[in-house]
Every structure is written in structure tokens, then in C-alpha cells.
Amino acid sequence: MRNALILSPTLGDLLATLLQRVGTIMRNKIASHSGESTPTARAGSQHAHVSLVGAGPGDPQLVTLKALRALQSADVILHDQLVSAEVLAMAPTHVERIDVGKKGYGRACRQSDINALMVGLASAGRRVVRLKAGDPLMFGRLDEEIAALEHAGIGYTVIPGISAAQGAASALGIGLTRRRGARRFQAITGHAAEGQLPHDFDWAGLADPKATTAVYMPKATLGTLCSELQRRGLAASHPAVAVFNATRTDQQIVGGTLATLAQHIAAVESGAPCIILIGVRAEHHAKAIAGSPVTACLNA
């Protein structure tokens, strides 16, 4: 049974840190509430607080002033893997940084562990920043973290950030909505909990040729998504573009159509985060693309 459970060093270290801190918190609570019959996290955390902060898509100049103030006043930052090093460097050097990131089809920290770590650190009096790439209101499991904080009686502030979709659109120099083109914008995730396309998509809405659709976490299911959209009525020539590492110095842009984009992306050797914008023509924005330090633009 010695080999029954093997943890990656990073995840193992995180869990060890969590257990150590929770033990310390509980010992302190018992000592400080020895005269009370039932000390609880809610009773001991009335002044505890967590800031749920959006880091933006990567360019540190896109971090909001409110997010910057939260970073500079933090004691500890619990951050995603996708938060850029430049953004993390905006916090003072003494601030503790803990990687609690999830990565699709790779190493992942369980959400329950992240929740427990937030609650434990905040209850111990630490000023906690939960730092999420992009905007925490967009596919950031924000509701689960808020529920954990509310259950523990811990206050919180949500600080939105510039989303990956906005960063990608700015890289292309195009609006997500256009008066004579895309009359609405919609955002979806490329996979459900089991790794496949969500079964409850509104396919009629997704196949609307007058919409711009941002697809988050798209790579594993993009081929299926593009085929389904064509089957539901979008033309094979309908434009689409992928942006890797949007707004960062190593940004890459790959253009194509519903018929070609999945193949074009497969030809790009990159493990970087990627977002797809369906209904956007990359080849019409050669100037914006040429201004990126590293690009790959493949037309249909």
C-alpha cells in the first residue's frame, strides 16, 4: 500500500502547508476560546476577509488600480497557474505566493482544498488575495468560493478583471460587437466536468451568424464544436481565430474558418492558454497582428 497514493511535489507541498496551517489555526482557536463551549470558524472570523481578484489576461498594465491595491496590501496570494509572472511581481516581495492552479488535463488542485486554504488563512488573520487569471466572473468557479466564504462567515470583495476575450479582441484590434456585424457577444466553455462539450448548449444561439462567440478552454473539443456548428447551419467558411497568451509578449494569433481552424491550431506547438473567437476574421487585421512580437497567422 506504500505506493497507493502518489502526489506531485507541488500539490503535495500545498496539501502539507494546508494541513499544517489548519492545525495551527485550530490550536490558536482552542487557546483563545478556552472559556467557550463551542468555538466555531464563524465566531472567530467576524473580521476575516478575502479579496477575489481578476489579474487580467497577462499584460501587467491591464491590471486595475483596485486589483493593484489589493495585491500590494496582501499577506498571502493564492493564484492560478495562468496568472503571469509580471502580475505576481506587482505584489511586494514579502507577500507569500501559493500556486493553487488548475490546468485542463494536467495537474490540478482540488477546489475543496482551495476553499479550505482561503478559509484557514483568512480565519488566522491573514489578508488573503485569491488571484484569478482574466476575470473571476468568467468561468472562474467564483460562486463555489463565495459559498465557502459565506459558510465560514468570512467577508469578501470581488474585484473584476479584463477578460481573456477582451484581451484577445484588443490584440486583433476588433470589437466583440459591431453595429453592422456582430450584434451580440456570448461566451462558452469548451468542456464540461467530464472533459466533453457541455450537453446543454443552446446550439441555435451558438450558430447565430450575427454573434461573436468566445470559447474558453477550447483545444480538446474544438474539432467537435466546429463540426457541430456547421451541422447546425453556420457556413464552413465562417471565420474564427485563436489567440494564445493574449496580450503577453509571446502572444500568438492563428486565423482560419470553422472548417480549418482546428487543423491550424494542431500545427502550432504551444501549451499556452488559448481562447477562440468565432465570427472574427484575423486576416483583416494584418497591422495589429504584425505588431505582436511572436505570431502565427494561418488563413483559410
Secondary structure, DSSP 8 states (H G I E B T S, - for coil): -TTS----HHHHHHHHHHHHHHHHHHHHHHHHTTT-SS--HHHH-TT-EEEEEE-BSS-GGGS-HHHHHHHHT-SEEEE-TTS-HHHHTTS-TTSEEEE--B-TTS-B--HHHHHHHHHHHHHTT--EEEEESB-TTTTS-HHHHHHHHHHTT-EEEEE----HHHHHHHHHT--SS-TTS--EEEEEES--TTSS--TT--HHHHT-TTEEEEEES-GGGHHHHHHHHHHTT--TT-EEEEEESTTSTT-EEEEEETTTHHHHHHTS---S-EEEEET--GGG-HHHHHTSSS------
